[in-house]
Amino acid sequence: MIVVSPTDRWLKSALDDCTSSLSISSPFVGDYLNATIARLKEKVSIRLLTRTLLTDFARNASDFDAVYSLAQRIGSVLSLSSLHAKVYIVDRKRALITSANATFSGMYRNRECGFEITDRADIRELDQLIDCGFGSTPRPQVWTVEDLEELRAPVERLRSSLPRVAILPEPATEAPTPIQLPRRQYEQLVESFSGWLQLTMEGLSRIRSETFTMDQVVTACAPLAASRYPNNRHVREKLRQQMQRLRDLGLILFVGRGRYERLASPS
């Protein structure tokens, strides 16, 4: 069955009969989603695959507070920086593949189109695809409530640094975009992070080239780690984890063959 706008009609109709699970893949999330699932019983299992790009949150393309509130309810969200797919699966019985994000604009204002699936085998495959990030490498990362809370300050710092014209309700593109800030504003953004993320950002600032390897990351960050975390014996593994976090935030890009590209830098 073809589903056209407002997509909200399909979702709310499907949720009226939801008793066990709801799986969502949506790059952008708004408070619409929290208001819509508020009707679900607490026993309903909810899973969300979304993006946690700082620019999405800073430009209000995705609502940070909405993602945070949803994580509070379900414990965590999955993040994939290259996510574009919009999929809604209810009780593993009905699914919608659509162009509509889980925002007010996506569900009401925009002219969207999708297709409902009821074949159980196809729905199981869709459910597995959400879990693996539609075949992405590396797989989607788990962001807990505590992880997201640590992003609140960086989101606000970047929001205050961006030109007003860049703060739009809908982005022009869904791909991660480079961030160039005046040096002092860039330093303030780095300072707004905490713990290992801040350490890694400081280390990356010491690398002169725009593309680099994990070995260069370790070389740049190791002195900082030795000073701040002298008892840590797994620095490389910890830094690799932070690089995955920074990828989710849209601050670096994996370009393949063990190389990374800087997306955030001082101008």
C-alpha positions as CSV (number, residue, x, y, z in Angstrom):
1,M,0.0,0.0,0.0
2,I,1.3,3.4,-0.9
3,V,1.3,5.9,2.0
4,V,1.3,9.7,1.2
5,S,1.2,12.7,3.4
6,P,0.3,13.3,6.1
7,T,2.3,10.2,7.2
8,D,1.1,10.9,10.7
9,R,-2.1,9.1,9.8
10,W,-0.4,5.8,9.1
11,L,1.9,6.0,12.2
12,K,-0.9,6.8,14.7
13,S,-3.2,4.2,13.2
14,A,-0.4,1.6,13.5
15,L,0.4,2.7,17.1
16,D,-3.2,2.3,18.1
17,D,-2.7,-1.5,17.9
18,C,0.9,-1.5,19.1
19,T,1.4,-3.9,22.0
20,S,5.0,-5.1,22.0
21,S,7.6,-3.2,20.0
22,L,8.4,-0.1,17.9
23,S,11.5,0.3,15.8
24,I,12.4,3.6,14.1
25,S,15.1,4.7,11.7
26,S,15.0,8.4,11.2
27,P,18.0,10.8,10.6
28,F,16.1,13.7,12.2
29,V,13.9,13.6,15.3
30,G,11.5,16.2,16.7
31,D,9.4,16.5,19.8
32,Y,6.6,15.1,17.6
33,L,8.0,11.6,18.1
34,N,7.9,11.9,21.9
35,A,4.4,13.2,21.9
36,T,3.3,10.5,19.5
37,I,4.7,7.5,21.5
38,A,3.5,8.9,24.8
39,R,0.4,6.9,24.3
40,L,2.3,3.6,24.2
41,K,2.3,1.4,27.3
42,E,5.6,1.2,29.2
43,K,6.0,-2.5,28.3
44,V,6.4,-1.6,24.6
45,S,10.0,-2.0,23.6
46,I,11.2,1.1,21.6
47,R,14.4,1.3,19.5
48,L,15.6,4.3,17.6
49,L,18.4,4.6,15.0
50,T,19.2,8.2,14.3
51,R,22.0,10.7,13.8
52,T,23.9,12.6,16.5
53,L,25.7,15.1,14.3
54,L,26.4,18.3,16.3
55,T,25.5,20.4,13.3
56,D,22.1,18.7,13.1
57,F,21.4,19.6,16.7
58,A,22.9,23.1,16.5
59,R,20.9,24.0,13.4
60,N,17.7,22.6,14.8
61,A,17.4,20.0,12.0
62,S,17.1,17.5,14.8
63,D,15.8,18.3,18.3
64,F,18.5,17.4,20.9
65,D,16.1,17.5,23.8
66,A,13.7,15.2,22.0
67,V,16.4,12.6,21.4
68,Y,17.6,13.0,25.0
69,S,14.1,12.5,26.3
70,L,13.5,9.5,24.2
71,A,16.8,8.0,25.4
72,Q,15.7,8.6,29.0
73,R,12.6,6.5,28.3
74,I,14.4,3.6,26.5
75,G,17.9,3.8,28.0
76,S,19.9,4.6,24.8
77,V,19.7,5.3,21.1
78,L,21.7,4.0,18.2
79,S,23.7,6.5,16.1
80,L,24.8,6.4,12.5
81,S,26.3,9.5,11.0
82,S,25.5,8.5,7.4
83,L,21.9,7.5,8.1
84,H,19.4,8.5,5.4
85,A,16.7,5.7,5.6
86,K,13.4,6.3,7.3
87,V,11.7,3.2,8.5
88,Y,8.9,2.5,11.1
89,I,8.2,-1.0,12.3
90,V,5.3,-1.7,14.6
91,D,5.1,-5.0,16.5
92,R,7.1,-6.6,13.6
93,K,3.7,-6.9,11.8
94,R,3.5,-3.6,9.9
95,A,6.3,-1.6,8.5
96,L,6.6,1.7,6.5
97,I,9.5,2.6,4.3
98,T,9.1,6.3,3.7
99,S,10.8,9.7,2.9
100,A,9.3,11.1,6.2
101,N,11.5,11.9,9.1
102,A,10.1,11.6,12.7
103,T,9.5,15.4,12.9
104,F,6.4,17.6,12.6
105,S,7.5,18.7,9.1
106,G,8.1,15.1,8.0
107,M,4.9,13.8,9.3
108,Y,2.6,16.8,8.5
109,R,4.0,19.6,6.4
110,N,6.2,18.0,3.8
111,R,4.8,16.1,0.8
112,E,6.2,12.6,1.5
113,C,5.6,9.2,0.0
114,G,6.2,5.7,1.4
115,F,5.2,2.1,1.1
116,E,3.6,-0.2,3.7
117,I,5.0,-3.7,4.1
118,T,3.1,-6.5,5.9
119,D,5.1,-9.6,4.8
120,R,6.6,-11.0,8.0
121,A,9.8,-12.2,6.3
122,D,10.5,-8.7,4.8
123,I,9.7,-7.1,8.1
124,R,12.2,-9.3,9.9
125,E,14.9,-8.4,7.4
126,L,14.1,-4.7,7.8
127,D,14.3,-5.1,11.6
128,Q,17.8,-6.6,11.2
129,L,18.9,-3.9,8.8
130,I,18.0,-1.2,11.4
131,D,20.1,-3.1,13.9
132,C,23.2,-3.3,11.7
133,G,22.8,0.2,10.2
134,F,21.7,-1.1,6.8
135,G,25.1,-2.8,6.4
136,S,27.3,0.0,7.6
137,T,30.9,-0.5,8.7
138,P,31.4,0.2,11.5
139,R,28.0,-0.7,13.0
140,P,25.8,1.9,14.7
141,Q,27.1,3.1,18.1
142,V,25.1,3.0,21.3
143,W,24.6,6.4,22.9
144,T,23.3,6.3,26.5
145,V,21.6,9.0,28.4
146,E,24.9,9.9,30.1
147,D,26.7,10.0,26.7
148,L,24.1,12.4,25.3
149,E,24.1,14.6,28.4
150,E,27.8,15.2,27.7
151,L,26.9,16.6,24.3
152,R,24.6,19.3,25.7
153,A,27.4,21.9,26.2
154,P,29.1,21.3,22.8
155,V,25.7,21.6,21.1
156,E,25.0,24.9,22.7
157,R,28.6,26.1,22.1
158,L,28.4,25.3,18.4
159,R,24.9,26.8,18.1
160,S,26.1,30.1,19.5
161,S,29.1,30.0,17.1
162,L,27.2,29.3,13.9
163,P,26.0,32.2,11.7
164,R,22.3,32.9,12.3
165,V,21.5,32.1,8.7
166,A,22.9,28.6,9.2
167,I,20.3,27.8,11.9
168,L,17.5,26.4,9.8
169,P,14.5,24.2,10.6
170,E,15.4,21.9,7.7
171,P,19.0,21.4,6.4
172,A,19.9,21.7,2.7
173,T,21.7,18.4,2.8
174,E,21.6,15.3,4.9
175,A,25.4,14.7,4.6
176,P,27.8,15.7,7.3
177,T,29.1,19.2,6.5
178,P,32.5,20.6,7.4
179,I,32.6,23.0,10.3
180,Q,35.0,26.0,10.2
181,L,35.1,28.3,13.2
182,P,37.3,31.2,14.2
183,R,40.1,29.8,16.3
184,R,38.9,31.1,19.7
185,Q,35.4,29.7,19.0
186,Y,36.9,26.4,17.9
187,E,38.9,26.2,21.1
188,Q,35.8,26.9,23.1
189,L,34.0,24.1,21.3
190,V,36.9,21.7,22.2
191,E,36.7,22.9,25.9
192,S,33.0,22.3,26.0
193,F,33.6,18.5,25.7
194,S,34.8,16.5,28.7
195,G,36.9,13.5,29.4
196,W,38.4,11.4,26.6
197,L,36.4,13.2,23.9
198,Q,38.0,16.5,24.9
199,L,41.4,14.9,25.1
200,T,41.0,13.4,21.6
201,M,39.9,16.7,20.1
202,E,42.9,18.4,21.7
203,G,45.2,15.8,20.2
204,L,43.6,16.1,16.7
205,S,44.3,19.8,16.9
206,R,48.0,19.0,17.0
207,I,47.9,17.1,13.7
208,R,48.7,19.5,10.9
209,S,47.3,17.5,7.9
210,E,43.6,17.3,7.1
211,T,43.8,13.5,6.7
212,F,45.6,11.2,9.1
213,T,45.9,7.7,10.4
214,M,45.1,6.1,13.7
215,D,48.9,5.9,14.4
216,Q,49.1,9.7,14.1
217,V,46.1,10.1,16.5
218,V,47.8,7.9,19.0
219,T,51.1,9.8,18.7
220,A,49.3,13.1,19.2
221,C,47.1,12.0,22.1
222,A,49.4,9.7,24.0
223,P,51.2,12.5,26.0
224,L,47.8,13.9,27.0
225,A,46.6,10.5,28.0
226,A,49.7,9.8,30.1
227,S,49.2,13.0,32.0
228,R,45.4,12.8,32.6
229,Y,44.9,9.0,32.7
230,P,48.3,7.6,33.8
231,N,46.8,4.2,34.9
232,N,45.1,3.5,31.6
233,R,46.8,0.7,29.8
234,H,44.5,0.6,26.8
235,V,45.0,4.1,25.3
236,R,44.9,3.0,21.6
237,E,41.6,1.2,22.2
238,K,40.1,4.1,24.1
239,L,41.2,6.5,21.4
240,R,39.7,4.3,18.7
241,Q,36.4,4.4,20.5
242,Q,36.5,8.2,20.7
243,M,37.2,8.4,17.0
244,Q,34.0,6.4,16.4
245,R,32.2,8.9,18.7
246,L,33.6,11.9,16.8
247,R,32.5,10.3,13.5
248,D,28.9,10.0,15.0
249,L,29.2,13.7,15.9
250,G,30.2,14.7,12.3
251,L,33.6,16.1,13.5
252,I,35.7,13.5,11.5
253,L,35.0,11.3,8.5
254,F,36.2,7.8,7.9
255,V,37.7,7.8,4.4
256,G,38.8,4.1,4.3
257,R,42.1,2.2,4.4
258,G,42.6,3.3,8.0
259,R,42.5,7.0,7.2
260,Y,40.4,9.8,8.7
261,E,39.5,13.3,7.5
262,R,39.0,16.3,9.7
263,L,35.5,17.9,9.4
264,A,35.9,20.5,12.2
265,S,38.8,22.9,12.2
266,P,39.7,26.5,13.1
267,S,39.7,29.0,10.3
